[in-house]
Amino acid sequence: MIVMLTALEVEYAAVRAHLSGIATHHHPSGTLFEVGTAGGQEIAIALTGMGNSSAATITERAITRFEPDLVMFVGVAGGLRDWLELGEVVVASRVYGYHGGRETADGFHARPRAWDMPHDVEQLARSIVRGGAWCENPPEVHFEPIAAGEVVLNSTESPLAKQIHHHYNDAVAVEMESAGVANAAHLNMATPSVTVRGISDLVDDKDVTDKQGWQPKAAANAAAFAVALAGALAQARGHQRKARPVGGTTNNFHNHGTVGQQIGTTGSPRDRLDAITAAVVHAHNTGQMDTAWFTTAMVALDNLRNSSAPLDLRPLKALLGGVPALRPVLDTIVDD
């Protein structure tokens, strides 16, 4: 299963046009997903609206609902390089969240966040480009960084454009959703995510190119490449979700108690964190843990993974011990 998200109706229509056997799925929070097939791959699509915040929310819902192998954001973007041609496709080798920083009397000091494209997905995407037959008259495809913020950029001479050029000089395109998607996916068991964007304008000429109809053309090119990539992933993975190895066993989200017993307090730190993460995801997916608590738990787990200090799971047990479904695995894995 792959999830494809879009911000605009024109982008949604471009992806939907590739799907067959479409069925509607209602998320309990009200989001409508449509699920169909293309290129031998099951694909769920949803409309997020504009902005990183809403994109992050829908990404979280999509991951907990479908447990996808990959989340893709598919749509249009503004080009920041004069060598880009309208309609060309940019696959984000890296997504920058460019609004992080500190404003002082000396000016803006960037505190960027960035998420790289998964290596295996990039390799497959490049092989599609080399094949050259992913659509009729395929445009150029570029693997370059993309900057994502909260502003519709309409001038390369604006202060914001100059800020992006100064601090994120390798970004070749700009848009408003991919940072939210990448961060939400990262916080949800590091679900792989990738952005595919068609160039619909070169920022300064946005109003003109929109009137010329470049948004649907660019969206169609991005959708075609995204669907081709989905098909390549289906073939490469044999329609099977990758199993995550834990302590020499298969990590089964629905059997977290057994996994915890197999690992116990003697497993490696990574094994123990993976087992607790699996239990947390299962508790959330089965309605035994609300979204706010789940998000807090995933952030805490992520912080532990990134910490260089010796692993101490006791604060995590105190945080999560109030969830009955988690007590058995916590009691087994965490030293008191």
C-alpha positions as CSV (number, residue, x, y, z in Angstrom):
1,M,0.0,0.0,0.0
2,I,1.1,3.5,-0.9
3,V,-0.5,6.7,0.2
4,M,-0.5,9.7,-2.2
5,L,-1.5,13.1,-0.8
6,T,-2.2,16.3,-2.7
7,A,-2.9,19.9,-1.7
8,L,-5.0,21.1,-4.6
9,E,-8.0,19.6,-6.5
10,V,-6.1,19.8,-9.8
11,E,-3.3,17.6,-8.2
12,Y,-5.9,15.2,-6.7
13,A,-7.6,14.8,-10.1
14,A,-4.3,14.1,-11.8
15,V,-3.5,11.2,-9.4
16,R,-7.1,9.9,-9.4
17,A,-7.1,9.6,-13.1
18,H,-4.6,6.7,-12.9
19,L,-6.6,4.7,-10.4
20,S,-9.1,1.9,-11.1
21,G,-11.5,0.1,-8.8
22,I,-11.8,3.2,-6.6
23,A,-13.6,2.8,-3.2
24,T,-14.2,5.5,-0.6
25,H,-12.8,5.0,2.9
26,H,-14.1,7.3,5.8
27,H,-11.6,8.1,8.5
28,P,-13.2,8.5,12.0
29,S,-12.1,12.1,12.1
30,G,-13.9,12.9,8.9
31,T,-11.2,12.7,6.2
32,L,-12.2,11.0,3.0
33,F,-9.7,8.7,1.4
34,E,-10.2,6.9,-1.9
35,V,-8.4,3.7,-2.5
36,G,-7.7,2.2,-5.9
37,T,-5.0,0.4,-7.9
38,A,-2.5,1.5,-10.5
39,G,0.6,-0.3,-11.8
40,G,-0.1,-3.3,-9.7
41,Q,0.0,-1.2,-6.5
42,E,-2.8,-0.4,-4.1
43,I,-2.9,3.4,-3.6
44,A,-4.9,5.5,-1.1
45,I,-5.3,9.2,-2.0
46,A,-6.5,12.2,0.0
47,L,-6.7,16.0,-0.3
48,T,-4.8,17.8,2.5
49,G,-5.4,21.4,1.5
50,M,-2.5,24.0,1.4
51,G,0.1,24.2,4.2
52,N,2.4,22.0,6.2
53,S,0.2,21.8,9.2
54,S,-2.9,20.3,7.5
55,A,-0.6,18.1,5.4
56,A,1.0,16.7,8.6
57,T,-2.4,16.0,10.1
58,I,-3.7,14.1,7.1
59,T,-0.3,12.2,6.9
60,E,-0.7,11.0,10.5
61,R,-4.3,9.8,9.8
62,A,-3.2,8.1,6.6
63,I,-0.3,6.2,8.3
64,T,-2.4,5.0,11.2
65,R,-5.2,4.0,8.9
66,F,-3.3,2.2,6.2
67,E,0.2,1.5,7.5
68,P,1.7,2.2,4.1
69,D,5.1,1.2,2.8
70,L,5.5,4.8,1.5
71,V,3.8,8.2,1.7
72,M,4.1,10.4,-1.4
73,F,3.2,14.0,-1.7
74,V,2.3,14.7,-5.4
75,G,1.7,18.0,-6.9
76,V,3.1,21.3,-8.3
77,A,5.8,23.6,-7.2
78,G,7.4,26.9,-8.2
79,G,10.9,26.6,-9.7
80,L,13.8,28.6,-8.3
81,R,16.3,28.0,-11.1
82,D,16.1,29.5,-14.6
83,W,17.3,26.2,-16.1
84,L,14.1,24.5,-15.1
85,E,11.4,24.2,-17.7
86,L,7.7,24.3,-17.1
87,G,6.3,20.9,-16.8
88,E,9.5,19.2,-15.7
89,V,9.4,17.0,-12.6
90,V,11.5,17.5,-9.4
91,V,11.8,14.5,-7.1
92,A,12.9,15.9,-3.8
93,S,16.3,14.4,-2.8
94,R,15.9,16.4,0.4
95,V,13.0,18.5,1.9
96,Y,13.9,21.6,3.8
97,G,11.6,23.1,6.4
98,Y,12.8,26.6,5.8
99,H,10.8,28.6,8.3
100,G,12.8,27.4,11.4
101,G,15.2,30.1,12.7
102,R,15.8,33.0,14.9
103,E,15.3,36.7,14.0
104,T,17.7,39.1,15.6
105,A,19.0,42.6,15.1
106,D,21.7,41.0,13.0
107,G,19.2,39.4,10.7
108,F,17.8,35.9,10.3
109,H,19.7,32.9,11.6
110,A,18.5,29.7,10.1
111,R,17.7,26.7,12.2
112,P,16.7,24.3,9.4
113,R,15.2,20.9,9.5
114,A,15.7,18.5,6.6
115,W,14.5,15.1,5.6
116,D,16.4,13.1,2.9
117,M,14.7,10.8,0.4
118,P,15.0,7.1,1.3
119,H,17.9,5.6,-0.6
120,D,16.0,2.6,-2.0
121,V,13.2,4.7,-3.3
122,E,15.7,7.1,-4.9
123,Q,17.4,4.2,-6.7
124,L,14.1,2.9,-8.1
125,A,13.1,6.4,-9.1
126,R,16.4,6.9,-11.0
127,S,16.0,3.6,-12.8
128,I,12.5,4.7,-14.0
129,V,14.1,7.8,-15.5
130,R,16.8,5.8,-17.2
131,G,14.1,3.5,-18.7
132,G,12.5,6.6,-20.2
133,A,9.0,5.1,-20.8
134,W,7.1,6.2,-17.7
135,C,4.7,8.4,-19.8
136,E,4.3,9.6,-23.3
137,N,6.9,12.3,-24.2
138,P,8.3,12.3,-20.6
139,P,9.7,15.6,-19.4
140,E,13.1,15.9,-17.7
141,V,13.2,14.6,-14.1
142,H,15.5,16.2,-11.6
143,F,16.6,14.9,-8.2
144,E,17.2,18.0,-6.2
145,P,16.3,19.6,-2.8
146,I,13.0,21.3,-2.3
147,A,12.1,24.0,0.2
148,A,8.7,23.9,2.0
149,G,7.2,26.7,4.1
150,E,4.0,28.5,4.7
151,V,4.0,31.2,2.1
152,V,3.0,31.4,-1.6
153,L,6.2,32.8,-3.1
154,N,5.5,35.1,-6.0
155,S,8.8,37.0,-6.5
156,T,12.4,36.0,-6.6
157,E,13.3,39.4,-5.3
158,S,11.3,39.3,-2.1
159,P,13.1,39.1,1.3
160,L,11.8,35.5,1.7
161,A,13.2,34.4,-1.7
162,K,16.6,35.9,-0.8
163,Q,16.5,34.2,2.6
164,I,15.8,30.8,0.9
165,H,18.6,31.5,-1.6
166,H,21.0,32.4,1.2
167,H,20.3,29.6,3.6
168,Y,19.0,26.8,1.3
169,N,21.1,27.5,-1.8
170,D,20.7,24.1,-3.3
171,A,16.9,24.1,-3.2
172,V,15.6,24.3,-6.8
173,A,11.8,24.5,-6.1
174,V,9.5,25.8,-3.4
175,E,6.1,24.7,-2.0
176,M,4.0,24.5,1.1
177,E,3.4,20.9,2.3
178,S,6.3,18.5,2.1
179,A,8.0,19.5,5.4
180,G,4.8,18.7,7.3
181,V,4.4,15.4,5.5
182,A,8.1,14.4,6.1
183,N,8.0,15.3,9.7
184,A,4.7,13.5,10.4
185,A,6.1,10.4,8.6
186,H,9.3,10.6,10.5
187,L,7.5,10.7,13.9
188,N,5.3,7.7,12.9
189,M,7.9,4.9,13.1
190,A,10.0,6.7,10.5
191,T,7.6,5.8,7.7
192,P,9.4,6.5,4.4
193,S,8.1,9.5,2.5
194,V,9.0,11.2,-0.8
195,T,7.9,14.3,-2.7
196,V,7.2,14.5,-6.5
197,R,6.5,17.9,-7.9
198,G,5.8,19.2,-11.4
199,I,7.1,22.7,-12.1
200,S,4.1,24.9,-12.8
201,D,5.8,28.3,-12.6
202,L,9.1,30.0,-12.1
203,V,7.9,32.1,-9.1
204,D,8.1,35.5,-10.9
205,D,5.7,34.4,-13.6
206,K,3.2,32.4,-11.5
207,D,0.1,34.5,-12.4
208,V,0.9,34.2,-16.1
209,T,1.6,30.5,-16.1
210,D,-1.4,29.7,-14.0
211,K,-3.6,31.4,-16.7
212,Q,-1.8,29.5,-19.4
213,G,-2.9,26.2,-17.8
214,W,0.5,25.0,-16.5
215,Q,-0.8,23.8,-13.2
216,P,-2.8,20.8,-14.7
217,K,0.0,20.0,-17.0
218,A,2.6,20.0,-14.3
219,A,0.3,18.1,-11.9
220,A,-0.3,15.4,-14.6
221,N,3.5,14.9,-15.1
222,A,4.1,14.6,-11.4
223,A,1.2,12.1,-11.0
224,A,2.4,10.0,-13.9
225,F,5.9,9.7,-12.4
226,A,4.5,9.0,-8.9
227,V,2.3,6.2,-10.2
228,A,5.3,4.8,-12.2
229,L,7.3,4.8,-9.0
230,A,4.5,3.1,-7.1
231,G,4.4,0.4,-9.7
232,A,8.2,-0.1,-9.4
233,L,7.9,-0.4,-5.7
234,A,5.2,-3.0,-6.0
235,Q,7.3,-5.1,-8.3
236,A,10.4,-4.7,-6.1
237,R,8.7,-5.6,-2.9
238,G,6.4,-8.2,-4.2
239,H,3.3,-6.4,-2.8
240,Q,4.6,-7.2,0.7
241,R,5.1,-4.7,3.5
242,K,8.7,-4.9,4.7
243,A,9.1,-6.8,8.0
244,R,11.2,-5.1,10.6
245,P,13.7,-7.5,12.3
246,V,13.6,-7.4,16.0
247,G,16.0,-9.5,18.1
248,G,16.1,-12.2,15.4
249,T,12.3,-12.4,15.2
250,T,9.7,-10.7,13.0
251,N,8.2,-7.6,14.6
252,N,4.4,-8.2,14.6
253,F,2.4,-5.1,15.6
254,H,-0.5,-7.3,16.7
255,N,1.7,-9.6,18.9
256,H,3.6,-7.0,20.9
257,G,3.4,-9.0,24.1
258,T,5.2,-12.0,22.6
259,V,7.8,-9.8,21.0
260,G,8.5,-8.2,24.3
261,Q,8.9,-11.5,26.0
262,Q,11.3,-12.7,23.4
263,I,13.5,-9.6,23.8
264,G,13.1,-9.0,27.5
265,T,15.6,-6.7,29.2
266,T,18.6,-8.5,27.5
267,G,17.9,-7.3,23.9
268,S,19.9,-4.5,22.3
269,P,18.7,-1.0,23.0
270,R,17.4,-0.7,19.4
271,D,15.5,-4.0,19.7
272,R,13.9,-2.8,23.0
273,L,12.9,0.5,21.5
274,D,11.5,-1.2,18.4
275,A,9.4,-3.5,20.5
276,I,7.9,-0.7,22.6
277,T,7.3,1.3,19.4
278,A,5.4,-1.6,17.9
279,A,3.3,-1.9,21.0
280,V,2.5,1.9,21.0
281,V,1.5,1.8,17.3
282,H,-0.8,-1.1,17.9
283,A,-2.4,0.5,21.0
284,H,-3.1,3.6,18.9
285,N,-4.4,1.7,15.9
286,T,-6.8,-0.2,18.1
287,G,-8.2,2.8,19.8
288,Q,-6.5,2.2,23.2
289,M,-4.4,5.4,23.0
290,D,-5.5,8.8,21.8
291,T,-3.6,10.8,19.1
292,A,-2.1,13.3,21.5
293,W,-0.7,10.6,23.8
294,F,0.5,8.6,20.8
295,T,2.3,11.7,19.4
296,T,4.0,12.4,22.7
297,A,5.1,8.8,23.0
298,M,6.5,8.7,19.4
299,V,8.5,11.9,20.1
300,A,9.9,10.4,23.3
301,L,10.9,7.2,21.5
302,D,12.5,9.2,18.7
303,N,14.4,11.3,21.3
304,L,15.7,8.1,22.9
305,R,16.9,6.8,19.6
306,N,18.8,9.9,18.8
307,S,20.3,10.3,22.3
308,S,24.0,9.4,22.9
309,A,23.3,8.8,26.6
310,P,22.9,5.3,28.1
311,L,19.4,4.0,27.5
312,D,17.1,4.5,30.4
313,L,13.5,3.4,29.7
314,R,12.1,4.1,33.2
315,P,10.8,7.6,32.3
316,L,9.1,6.0,29.2
317,K,7.5,3.4,31.5
318,A,6.2,6.2,33.7
319,L,4.8,8.0,30.6
320,L,3.1,5.0,29.1
321,G,2.2,2.9,32.1
322,G,-1.3,4.3,32.2
323,V,-2.2,2.5,29.0
324,P,-3.3,-1.0,30.0
325,A,-2.4,-2.5,26.6
326,L,1.2,-1.4,27.1
327,R,1.8,-2.7,30.6
328,P,2.8,-6.3,29.7
329,V,5.5,-5.2,27.2
330,L,6.7,-2.4,29.4
331,D,7.0,-4.8,32.4
332,T,8.9,-7.3,30.4
333,I,11.3,-4.9,28.7
334,V,11.9,-2.0,31.2
335,D,14.2,-2.5,34.2
336,D,12.6,-1.1,37.4
